[in-house]
Amino acid sequence: MTKPTPQNVSAMAEAAGVSVDKETATRIANSIGPALEGFAAIAGTLPFDLEPASYVVVQHLKVTR
């Protein structure tokens, strides 16, 4: 995602257990959108795990093998 919509923000907030109203979701989307657009050229090419908890699990598996 390179430019979040207020609906995206609402869905992510809900998944995190935080409720945001429509106006707040719009403000968040408008605030973070330009920062994410700056990464549009390399979106999907960065070699790192987006979910940090699984990174620790994978690193632990590599050490114990």
Contact map, one row per residue, 1 for C-alpha under 8 A:
11110000000000000000000000000000000100000000000000000000000000000
11110000000000000000000000000000100110110010000000000000000000000
11111000000000000000000000001001110110000000000000000000000000000
11111111100000000000000000001001100000000000000000000000000000000
00111111100000000000000001001000000000000000000000000000000000000
00011111110000000000010011111000000000000000000000000000000000000
00011111111000000000000010000000000000000000000000000000000000000
00011111111100000000000000000000000000000000000000000000000000000
00011111111110000000000011011000000000000000000000000000000000000
00000111111111000011110010000000000000000000000000000000000000000
00000011111111100000000000000000000000000000000000000000000000000
00000001111111110000000000000000000000000000000000000000000000000
00000000111111111111000000000000000000000000000000000000000000000
00000000011111111111000000000000000000000000000000000000000000000
00000000001111111100000000000000000000000000000000000000000000000
00000000000111111100000000000000000000000000000000000000000000000
00000000000011111110000000000000000000000000000000000000000000000
00000000000011111111000000000000000000000000000000000000000000000
00000000010011001111100000000000000000000000000000000000000000000
00000000010011000111110110000000000000000000000000000000000000000
00000000010000000011111110000000000000000000000000000000000000000
00000100010000000001111111000000000000000000000000000000000000000
00000000000000000000111111100000000000000000000000000000000000000
00000000000000000001111111110000000000000000000000000000000000000
00000110110000000001111111111000000000000000000000000000000000000
00001100100000000000011111111100000000000000000000000000000000000
00000100000000000000001111111110000000000000000000000000000000000
00000100100000000000000111111111000000000000000000000000000000000
00111100100000000000000011111111100000000000000000000000000000000
00000000000000000000000001111111110000000000000000000000000000000
00000000000000000000000000111111111000000000000000000000000000000
00110000000000000000000000011111111100000000000000000000000000000
01110000000000000000000000001111111110000000000000000000000000000
00100000000000000000000000000111111111000000000000000000000000000
00000000000000000000000000000011111111100000000000000000000000000
11100000000000000000000000000001111111110000000000000000000000000
01100000000000000000000000000000111111110000000000000000000000000
00000000000000000000000000000000011111111000000000000000000000000
01000000000000000000000000000000001111111110000000000000000000000
01000000000000000000000000000000000111111110000000000000000000000
00000000000000000000000000000000000001111110000000000000000000000
00000000000000000000000000000000000000111111110000000000000000000
01000000000000000000000000000000000000111111110000000000000000000
00000000000000000000000000000000000000000111110000000000000000000
00000000000000000000000000000000000000000111111000000000000000000
00000000000000000000000000000000000000000111111100000000000000000
00000000000000000000000000000000000000000000111110000000000000000
00000000000000000000000000000000000000000000011111000000000000000
00000000000000000000000000000000000000000000001111110110000000000
00000000000000000000000000000000000000000000000111110000000000000
00000000000000000000000000000000000000000000000011111110000000000
00000000000000000000000000000000000000000000000011111111000000000
00000000000000000000000000000000000000000000000000111111100000000
00000000000000000000000000000000000000000000000010111111110000000
00000000000000000000000000000000000000000000000010111111111000000
00000000000000000000000000000000000000000000000000011111111100000
00000000000000000000000000000000000000000000000000001111111110000
00000000000000000000000000000000000000000000000000000111111111000
00000000000000000000000000000000000000000000000000000011111111100
00000000000000000000000000000000000000000000000000000001111111110
00000000000000000000000000000000000000000000000000000000111111111
00000000000000000000000000000000000000000000000000000000011111111
00000000000000000000000000000000000000000000000000000000001111111
00000000000000000000000000000000000000000000000000000000000111111
00000000000000000000000000000000000000000000000000000000000011111
